[in-house]
């Protein structure tokens, strides 16, 4: 994580210090909010592609015990050809999909969780890759108990 420094305050008489910029990798997270307290998630340092989404929903489809409707935004990856091709197989297992209207992130409750995780629960400091992964594991693993969101 490499936060953007928008402003800097230094005591009078102390010169401005410039921190060295480090190149960082992106840690991507796929998540599924079940109700308001349970979060199923998977994280990776690799780019999320159709194969990653398929593996995630295969895992979800194998774990469900009753019909489940997943509400998705209209991210391009959710409409990938390979993902669409798997939907009939998932439907046989009881996993179905409902897509939100385009340009309506305010209707997607998990976006509120991601915002809280990024802007409030993660420290606003530079973390090493392993520190970031550990912090995200603690936060996302503790969602519903230690970390909660009130949806209004």
N, C-alpha and C positions, 0 to 999 in steps of 0.2 A: 504494500500500500504506500503510495507516495502522494500525500495530500498537496494540493496547490496552496502556496503561501500567498494569500491575498494582501496581507498587511503585516508589518513587523514593528514592534515597539522595542526601543532600546533606551536605557537610561542615558540622560544627558552626559556627554563626554565619553561615552563608549561607542566605538565604531560599529557600524553594521557588520554583522557576521554573515557570511554566505555559506550555507551548508552544501556539501557536494550532492549533486543529483545522482541518484542511482536508477538504473534501468530496472523496471520491475515487470514481472509477469502477471497475468490476470488469473485470478482464481474464480472460476465460474461455478455457480450453484444452480441446480435444478431443484425445485421444491414443490410439494403438494401439501396444501393446508387442509387438514381433515377436521371439520368443525371449527372450533376457536382455540383449541388447546394442543392439538397434535400436529406435528410437522414431520413429513417424510421428506428427506432431502438426500442429495448426492452432490459431492463437490469434486472438482477436477482442475488441475493446472493446464489440462489440454483444452483445445477449442471444442465447444459443444457442437456436435453435428447430428445428423439424423440417426446415426448408429447409437449415439449416446442417449438420445431421447427414447429410442426404441428399447434399449436395454433398461432404462429407468421404468418405462411403462410396462415392460415385461415383468419386472420385479413387482410392480404394484398389482398387475393383473393376477399374478400367482398368489399374492397375499390376501386379496379380498375374499370375503365369504358371502357377500350379497351384492346385488346390483349397485353399482357406484357410478355417479356422473361426475366427471372432471370438467371444471369450468376453466377454459383457456382463453388467453388473450390471442391476438392475431399475429403473434410473432411468426416470422417467415419459417422458422424451423418447425413450428407446429403444423404447417401446411406442406411440408416436404413430401415428395412423391412416395418415398419409402415409409414414412410415418402414416400417410393416408392408406397405403396398401395394407398395413398391419391392423387398422382399425376394425375390420370385420372379425379378425381372430380375437382381438380384445373384447369385442362385443359378445362373442360366444362365451367368454368367461365372466361377463357381467360388467365390463368396463366400457362406458360410453363417454362421449365428449360433447360438450356444448361450448360454442364459441361466442365470446362477448362481441358486441358491436365494435367496429373499428374505432380507434382513437378514443377509447373509454377506460383508461387505466384506473380511474377513480372507482370503477365497479369491481376491480380485481383486488380482493382483500389481501392477497399475498404481497401485493406491491407495498402495502402499508407495513408489513413485516420486514420486507427488504429495506425500506426506508429507515425504519427504526434500527435495524441491525447495522446499517452503514453509517448512519449519522448520529446515533445516540448510544448504542451498546458497544460498538467498537471504539477503542481509544483513538483520539485524533493525533496519532504519532506514527512514525514510520516503523513498520514491523518487518522482521525477516520473514521469509516464506514459511518457515516452520512455525514461527510465532503466530502469523496470520491464520494458518491452518488450525492451530490449537485453539486460538480465540474463537474462530468461527465454529469449531466443533463444540466448544463449551456453550456458546450462545445458542446455536441451532439445536443442539442436544438438550439444552435447558429450556427450550421454548415451551410455554404452557405452565411452567412452575416458577423458575427463577426469572425468566424473561416473558412478559405477557403484554398483550395488546388489547385494549378495549375498543371493539368495533362499535361505532355508533351509527 
